[in-house]
Amino acid sequence: MVFNAYSKTEDDDMVTSNDNINNVEGVSVVAGNGTVTVQGAAGKSVVITNILGKVVAETVLTSDNATIAVPAGIVAVAVDGEEAVKVVVK
């Protein structure tokens, strides 16, 4: 799963192919099998919590493509300066 957060305007059309979304900038959070990958957040602090609010991972990213091991389930990923997102880890 990939989540990019940005506001939609009335002029935006529905994207129907990947050609128009390749140049989206910002932070991406991708859930995997036992992992969460955070892209585009080098130098930022990341806190990952489970659904009960317990911190399961906390780190400062040193690369633009960091993979963090987390337990399966629903987790909230908070990147410094960005809105937190919830993802389902398998």
Buried (B, 14 or more C-beta within 10 A) or exposed (E): EEBBEEEEEEEEEEEEEEEEEEEEEEBBBBBBEEBBBBBBBEEBEBBBBBEEEEEBBEEEBEEEEBBBEBEEEEBBBBBEEBEEBEBEBE
